[in-house]
């Protein structure tokens, strides 16, 4: 059965992991966000009671 011969498939496995570990991570890490996050105030705004009837 040719599927049991590991020589071509092992090379393909190693080559694919070589691509995944050397080419793709720098492309992902080079991504930058266009908007910097801003800090929000920790104070809660005052809330008004809801005066609608519950019918």
DSSP file (Angstrom, degrees, kcal/mol; ACC not computed):
  #  RESIDUE AA STRUCTURE BP1 BP2  ACC     N-H-->O    O-->H-N    N-H-->O    O-->H-N    TCO  KAPPA ALPHA  PHI   PSI    X-CA   Y-CA   Z-CA
    1    1 A X    >         0   0    0      0, 0.0     3,-1.2     0, 0.0     4,-0.2   0.000 360.0 360.0 360.0 124.4    0.0    0.0    0.0
    2    2 A X  G >   +     0   0    0      1,-0.2     3,-1.3     2,-0.2     0, 0.0   0.715 360.0  71.4 -71.4 -18.5    1.6    3.3   -1.0
    3    3 A X  G 3  S+     0   0    0      1,-0.3    -1,-0.2     3,-0.0     6,-0.1   0.749  90.7  61.0 -68.2 -20.6    0.0    5.3    1.8
    4    4 A X  G <  S+     0   0    0     -3,-1.2     2,-0.8     2,-0.0    -1,-0.3   0.562  77.4  99.2 -84.4  -6.8    2.3    3.5    4.3
    5    5 A X    <>  -     0   0    0     -3,-1.3     4,-0.5    -4,-0.2     3,-0.3  -0.711  55.1-171.0 -79.6 109.9    5.4    4.9    2.7
    6    6 A X  H  >  +     0   0    0     -2,-0.8     4,-2.6     1,-0.2     5,-0.3   0.579  60.6  90.2 -81.7  -7.8    6.3    7.9    4.9
    7    7 A X  H  > S+     0   0    0      1,-0.2     4,-1.3     2,-0.2    -1,-0.2   0.919  93.5  33.4 -63.6 -47.8    9.1    9.4    2.8
    8    8 A X  H  > S+     0   0    0     -3,-0.3     4,-1.8     1,-0.2    -1,-0.2   0.900 121.7  48.2 -74.6 -34.1    7.0   11.8    0.6
    9    9 A X  H  X S+     0   0    0     -4,-0.5     4,-2.3     1,-0.2    -2,-0.2   0.843 108.5  53.2 -75.2 -32.3    4.4   12.7    3.2
   10   10 A X  H  X S+     0   0    0     -4,-2.6     4,-2.5     2,-0.2    -1,-0.2   0.893 109.4  49.4 -68.8 -37.7    7.0   13.4    5.9
   11   11 A X  H  X S+     0   0    0     -4,-1.3     4,-2.5    -5,-0.3    -2,-0.2   0.899 111.0  49.6 -65.1 -40.4    8.8   15.8    3.7
   12   12 A X  H  X S+     0   0    0     -4,-1.8     4,-2.4     2,-0.2    -2,-0.2   0.903 110.8  50.9 -64.3 -40.4    5.5   17.6    2.9
   13   13 A X  H  X S+     0   0    0     -4,-2.3     4,-2.2     2,-0.2    -2,-0.2   0.938 112.5  45.3 -62.6 -47.3    4.8   17.8    6.6
   14   14 A X  H  X S+     0   0    0     -4,-2.5     4,-2.1     1,-0.2    -2,-0.2   0.900 113.4  49.8 -64.6 -40.3    8.1   19.3    7.4
   15   15 A X  H  X S+     0   0    0     -4,-2.5     4,-2.0     2,-0.2    -1,-0.2   0.897 110.4  49.9 -66.3 -39.7    8.0   21.7    4.5
   16   16 A X  H  X S+     0   0    0     -4,-2.4     4,-2.5     1,-0.2    -1,-0.2   0.906 111.9  47.8 -66.9 -39.6    4.5   22.9    5.5
   17   17 A X  H  X S+     0   0    0     -4,-2.2     4,-2.4     2,-0.2    -1,-0.2   0.856 108.1  56.2 -68.2 -33.3    5.6   23.4    9.1
   18   18 A X  H  X S+     0   0    0     -4,-2.1     4,-1.3    -5,-0.2     5,-0.4   0.916 110.4  44.8 -61.5 -42.3    8.6   25.3    7.9
   19   19 A X  H  X>S+     0   0    0     -4,-2.0     4,-2.0     1,-0.2     5,-1.4   0.929 113.6  49.9 -65.9 -45.3    6.3   27.6    6.0
   20   20 A X  I  <>S+     0   0    0     -4,-2.5     5,-0.7     1,-0.2    -2,-0.2   0.861 116.7  40.5 -62.7 -35.7    3.9   28.0    8.9
   21   21 A X  I  <5S+     0   0    0     -4,-2.4    -1,-0.2    -5,-0.1    -2,-0.2   0.630 125.8  29.9 -93.2 -12.9    6.7   28.8   11.4
   22   22 A X  I  <5S+     0   0    0     -4,-1.3     4,-0.3    -3,-0.3    -3,-0.2   0.740 126.0  29.6-114.9 -32.2    8.9   31.1    9.3
   23   23 A X  I  X5S+     0   0    0     -4,-2.0     4,-0.9    -5,-0.4    -3,-0.2   0.873 116.8  47.1 -98.7 -44.3    6.7   33.0    6.8
   24   24 A X  I  ><S+     0   0    0     -5,-1.4     4,-2.1     1,-0.2     3,-0.3   0.913 102.5  58.9 -74.1 -43.8    3.3   33.4    8.3
   25   25 A X  H  ><S+     0   0    0     -5,-0.7     4,-2.9     1,-0.2     5,-0.2   0.895 104.8  49.9 -58.2 -41.8    4.1   34.6   11.9
   26   26 A X  H  > S+     0   0    0     -4,-0.3     4,-1.4     1,-0.2    -1,-0.2   0.885 110.7  51.3 -63.1 -33.3    6.0   37.8   10.8
   27   27 A X  H  < S+     0   0    0     -4,-0.9     4,-0.2    -3,-0.3    -1,-0.2   0.898 113.6  44.0 -67.5 -38.2    3.1   38.6    8.5
   28   28 A X  H >< S+     0   0    0     -4,-2.1     3,-1.2     1,-0.2    -2,-0.2   0.909 114.1  49.3 -72.0 -41.1    0.7   38.3   11.4
   29   29 A X  H 3< S+     0   0    0     -4,-2.9    -1,-0.2     1,-0.3    -2,-0.2   0.708 101.6  64.0 -72.5 -18.7    2.9   40.2   13.8
   30   30 A X  T 3< S+     0   0    0     -4,-1.4    -1,-0.3    -5,-0.2     2,-0.2   0.558  77.7 110.8 -80.2  -6.7    3.4   43.0   11.4
   31   31 A X    <   -     0   0    0     -3,-1.2     2,-0.3    -4,-0.2    -3,-0.0  -0.489  50.9-168.9 -68.9 133.7   -0.3   43.8   11.5
   32   32 A X        -     0   0    0     -2,-0.2     2,-0.4     0, 0.0    -2,-0.1  -0.920  21.5-119.7-124.1 153.2   -1.1   47.1   13.2
   33   33 A X        -     0   0    0     -2,-0.3    -2,-0.0     1,-0.1     0, 0.0  -0.753  12.3-146.5 -91.5 132.9   -4.3   48.6   14.4
   34   34 A X  S    S+     0   0    0     -2,-0.4     2,-0.5     1,-0.1    -1,-0.1   0.786  84.5  53.6 -71.4 -25.6   -5.3   51.9   12.9
   35   35 A X  S    S-     0   0    0     -3,-0.0     2,-0.3     3,-0.0    -1,-0.1  -0.937  77.1-142.5-115.8 124.7   -7.0   53.2   16.0
   36   36 A X        -     0   0    0     -2,-0.5     2,-0.1     1,-0.1    -2,-0.0  -0.612  31.2-108.2 -78.5 140.6   -5.3   53.3   19.4
   37   37 A X        -     0   0    0     -2,-0.3     2,-0.4     1,-0.0    -1,-0.1  -0.447  31.5-144.8 -69.8 142.2   -7.5   52.4   22.3
   38   38 A X        -     0   0    0     -2,-0.1     2,-0.3    -3,-0.0    -1,-0.0  -0.832  17.0-113.7-107.1 146.4   -8.4   55.3   24.5
   39   39 A X        -     0   0    0     -2,-0.4     2,-0.2     1,-0.0    -1,-0.0  -0.577  31.3-144.0 -78.7 139.2   -8.9   55.1   28.3
   40   40 A X        -     0   0    0     -2,-0.3     2,-0.1     1,-0.1    -1,-0.0  -0.655  24.0 -93.9-102.4 159.7  -12.4   55.7   29.5
   41   41 A X        -     0   0    0     -2,-0.2    -1,-0.1     1,-0.1     0, 0.0  -0.407  20.8-145.8 -70.7 145.4  -13.5   57.4   32.7
   42   42 A X  S    S+     0   0    0     -2,-0.1     2,-0.3     2,-0.1    -1,-0.1   0.541  70.1 102.7 -88.7  -6.9  -14.1   55.2   35.7
   43   43 A X  S    S-     0   0    0      1,-0.0     2,-0.4     0, 0.0    -2,-0.1  -0.578  70.7-133.2 -77.7 136.9  -17.0   57.4   36.9
   44   44 A X        -     0   0    0     -2,-0.3     3,-0.1     1,-0.1     2,-0.1  -0.721  23.1-116.6 -87.9 138.2  -20.5   56.1   36.2
   45   45 A X        -     0   0    0     -2,-0.4     2,-0.1     1,-0.1    -1,-0.1  -0.399  38.4 -95.8 -70.5 150.9  -22.9   58.7   34.8
   46   46 A X        -     0   0    0     -2,-0.1     2,-0.4     1,-0.1    -1,-0.1  -0.436  39.6-143.2 -68.2 138.5  -25.9   59.5   37.0
   47   47 A X        -     0   0    0     -2,-0.1     2,-0.3    -3,-0.1    -1,-0.1  -0.849   3.5-141.1-106.5 140.0  -29.0   57.5   36.1
   48   48 A X        -     0   0    0     -2,-0.4     2,-0.0     1,-0.1     3,-0.0  -0.733  28.8-106.0 -94.8 145.5  -32.5   58.9   36.2
   49   49 A X        -     0   0    0     -2,-0.3     2,-0.7     1,-0.1    -1,-0.1  -0.366  31.9-114.4 -68.7 151.5  -35.4   56.7   37.5
   50   50 A X        -     0   0    0      1,-0.1    -1,-0.1     2,-0.1     0, 0.0  -0.783  31.0-176.1 -90.1 116.1  -37.7   55.3   34.9
   51   51 A X        +     0   0    0     -2,-0.7     2,-0.1     2,-0.1    -1,-0.1   0.263  38.7 121.5-101.3  12.2  -41.2   56.9   35.5
   52   52 A X        -     0   0    0      1,-0.1     2,-0.1     2,-0.0    -2,-0.1  -0.484  68.4-108.9 -75.0 146.2  -43.2   55.0   32.9
   53   53 A X        -     0   0    0     -2,-0.1     2,-1.0     1,-0.1    -1,-0.1  -0.454  20.0-130.6 -73.2 148.3  -46.2   53.0   34.1
   54   54 A X              0   0    0      1,-0.2    -1,-0.1    -2,-0.1    -2,-0.0  -0.568 360.0 360.0 -97.6  68.2  -45.8   49.2   34.1
   55   55 A X              0   0    0     -2,-1.0    -1,-0.2     0, 0.0    -2,-0.0   0.422 360.0 360.0 -92.7 360.0  -49.1   48.3   32.3
